[in-house]
């Protein structure tokens, strides 16, 4: 598959279909410069949605989960803390207590 961008989402790898709405929400944020879906892995369990993993030098890493699969999502931003707060406020990812 050729590399190309749809909105701010880079399409080098396949994307789990259930994660598309969340990726669109990410790309709509003004603080986000780019979204790069990464490796897809098999998983067990029924948990679905996104979770924050850690900050990277260029932004942050999320994990998107669907039934039977998990995908790395790298978010490119000059303000990763602001992106994370926006994702909490929009309910895309749950806050860790």
C-alpha positions in Angstrom: 0.0 0.0 0.0 1.4 3.4 -1.0 1.9 6.0 1.7 -0.6 8.8 1.5 -2.5 11.2 3.8 -6.2 11.5 4.2 -6.7 14.6 6.2 -3.9 14.5 8.8 -3.9 10.7 9.0 -1.0 9.0 7.2 -2.1 5.8 5.4 1.0 3.7 5.3 -0.4 0.8 7.2 -3.9 -0.7 7.4 -6.2 0.8 10.0 -8.6 -1.1 12.2 -12.1 -0.1 10.9 -13.5 0.4 14.4 -10.8 3.1 15.1 -11.7 5.3 12.1 -14.1 7.6 14.0 -11.4 8.2 16.7 -8.7 8.9 14.1 -11.0 11.4 12.5 -11.6 13.1 15.9 -7.8 13.2 16.4 -7.2 14.7 13.0 -9.8 17.4 13.6 -7.9 18.8 16.6 -6.0 22.0 15.9 -3.1 20.9 18.1 -2.5 17.8 16.1 -0.1 18.0 13.2 -0.4 14.4 12.0 -1.6 11.0 13.0 0.3 7.8 12.1 -1.4 4.5 12.6 1.2 1.8 13.3 1.5 -1.9 13.9 -1.7 -4.0 14.4 -1.4 -6.9 16.9 -3.9 -9.6 17.9 -5.3 -9.3 21.4 -7.7 -11.1 23.5 -10.5 -9.6 25.6 -13.3 -7.3 24.7 -12.0 -3.9 25.8 -12.5 -1.3 23.0 -11.4 2.3 22.6 -8.2 4.3 22.9 -5.7 4.6 25.7 -2.7 6.8 26.3 0.7 5.1 26.4 3.4 7.7 26.7 4.8 11.0 25.3 7.3 10.8 22.4 9.8 13.4 21.2 7.4 14.4 18.5 4.0 14.0 20.4 2.4 11.0 22.0 1.6 7.3 21.5 -1.9 5.9 21.9 -3.2 2.3 21.6 -6.5 1.8 19.8 -8.3 -1.4 20.7 -11.0 -3.3 18.8 -12.5 -6.7 19.3 -9.6 -9.0 18.5 -6.9 -6.4 17.6 -4.9 -3.5 18.9 -3.1 -0.8 16.9 -0.4 1.7 17.8 -1.3 5.3 17.0 1.3 8.0 16.9 0.2 11.6 17.2 2.5 14.3 16.0 2.0 17.6 17.9 4.0 20.6 19.2 1.8 20.5 22.3 1.2 16.8 23.3 0.0 17.7 26.8 -2.7 19.9 25.2 -3.7 17.1 22.9 -3.9 14.6 25.8 -6.1 17.0 27.8 -8.4 17.5 24.7 -8.8 13.8 24.3 -9.7 13.5 28.0 -12.3 16.3 27.6 -13.8 14.8 24.5 -14.0 11.4 26.1 -11.9 9.6 23.5 -9.6 8.2 26.3 -10.4 7.7 30.0 -8.4 9.5 32.6 -6.0 7.4 34.7 -6.5 7.9 38.4 
